[in-house]
Amino acid sequence: MQKIEHFLERFIFASRWLLAPFYIGLVGAIVLMLFKFVKEFIGLLTVVVTGDGSQVLVGVLTLVDVALVANLLIIIIFAGYENFVSKIDTGNHEDRPEWMGQVSFTDLKIKVIGSIVAISAIELLKAFVNVEAYTNEQLAWKVGLHMAFVVSGVLFALMDRLMSGKPGGH
């Protein structure tokens, strides 16, 4: 019976590798985000020449938005892979980010919701810069969704603090 239990435990432990294709797919999503960034950048070049200041600002905010999403994907890939699949062995590579290997699942959740709030804030700023293109109802939905993200982020952080049992967090 102990052999069966040992086999089952090894099988379940090895099943974590089923997550690896998800992270590879997210790397592919970063490649797609790069194409989106290049497309937006090229489009921004013509807007700089022919458009007004608010159009340039919206274009730059779109670039920032795409970059934030790509950064979020990197955090999810590195932290998710290291938390659930295997440690990433980079040796003593000088470019290894300091946070790699130190982002727990709870930290990852907080970073994800923080990034979502930042992305939502950029989308809201783009809407206000280009306010004439939106109805009051559309703007109200954007503000409402943004506030829902902010409140969710605060509640996640509060839950994390309460669960840690320490006033200062972890």
N, C-alpha and C positions, 0 to 999 in steps of 0.2 A: 504493500500500500504506500509506503514511503517513496518508492521509485516513481509511482504514478504522480504523487504529490510533487516531487522534485521536477519531473518532466513538465507537469502543468505549470508550475511556477516559472520555469525557464521559458516555456512557450509564451506565457503571458508577458514576461519581461521582454522577450524578443519582439513582441507585437508593437512595441513603441516605434520600431523602424517603419511601420506603416504610415507614420506621420511625415517621414522624410519627403515623399513626393509632394505633399502640401507645401512644404517650405521651398522646394524646387519650383513649384508653380508660382509662389510669391516672388521668387527671383525673376521669373518670366514676366510677372506683373510690373516689376521695376523697369525691365526693358521696355515694356509698353508705355510706362510713364515717361521714359526718356524720349520716346518718339513723340508723345504728346507735348512734352516740354519743348522739343526742337520745333515742332509745328507752331506752338504758341509764340515762341521766340521769333521765328521768321515772320509770323503775322504781326508781331509787335514792331518789327523794323519798319513796316509800311505805315503803321499807325503813328509812329514817332514823326514820320515825315508829313503825313497828310491829316492826322487827327488832332484833337484838342487835348488839353492836359488831363481831363478826367478819363478819356479813353486810354491814354498812356498809363495812368494810375491803375485802371481796371486791368490792363494787360500785365503790368508788373505784379499786381496782386494775384493774378491767375498763375503766373510763374512761381510765386511764393507758395501758393496753394498746392501746386503739383509737387514742388520740392518737399513740402511738409508731408504729403502723402507718401512719397518715396522714403523719406526718413522714418516715418512710422512703420513702413513695411520692413525696413532694415532692423529696427528694434524688435519687431514681432518675429522676424526670421531668426535673428541671433538668440534672443532670449527664449523663444519657444523651442528652438532646436536644443539649446543647452539645458533647458529645464525638463524637457520631455523625451529627448532622443539620446543625445550624447554630448559630451564636452567637445568644444572645437579646439583642436590642438594647433595653435599658431606658433608654438615654440616661444621664443623671446622676441617676436617680431616687433620692431619699433613702432609700427602703426596700429598695433592692437588697441582698440578703444578701451579706456580705463574702466568703463562700466560693464564690459563684456564679462560674463561669468558671475556678475554681482546682482543681476536683475532677477528677483524672485517672481513667482507667478503674481503675487499681490502687487509688487512694483510694476510689473508689466500691465496689469489692469489699470493702475493709476496713470501710467504713461500713455496708454491707449486713449483713455477718456480725456486726458489733458490735451492730447493731439487732436482729438475730435472737436473739443471746445475751441482750440486755436483755428482749426480749419473752418469751423462754423462761423467764428468771428470774422475771418477773412471773407467768407461768402456774404456775410451780413454787411461788411464794409463795402464790398463791391456793389451790393444792391443799393446802399445809400448813396454811393458816388454816382450811380446811374439810376437814381430814384424815379425819374420820369418813365422808365421802362416797366415799372411795376405798379400794380394796383395796390390800394390800401390793404386789401385782404391778403395778397401775396406777401407784402411786407410784414403784416401781422403774423402770418404763418412762419416766416423766417425768424422773426424775433421770438416767437413762442417756442419754436424748435431749439433755437440757440439757448434760451433760458432753461429748457428741459435738459439740455446737455450740461449746462453749468450746474444746475441743481443735482443732476445725477453724479457729476464729478465730485461735488462737495459731499454728497451722501456716501459715495465710495470711499473717499478719504476719511470721513467720520467713522464708517464701519471698520475700516482698517485700523484706525486709532483705537477704537473700542475693543476690537478683537486682540490687539497686541497686549492689552492690559497695562500698558505703561502710558503715562501722560504725554511723554515726548514721542510717542510712536514706537518704532522698532528699536 
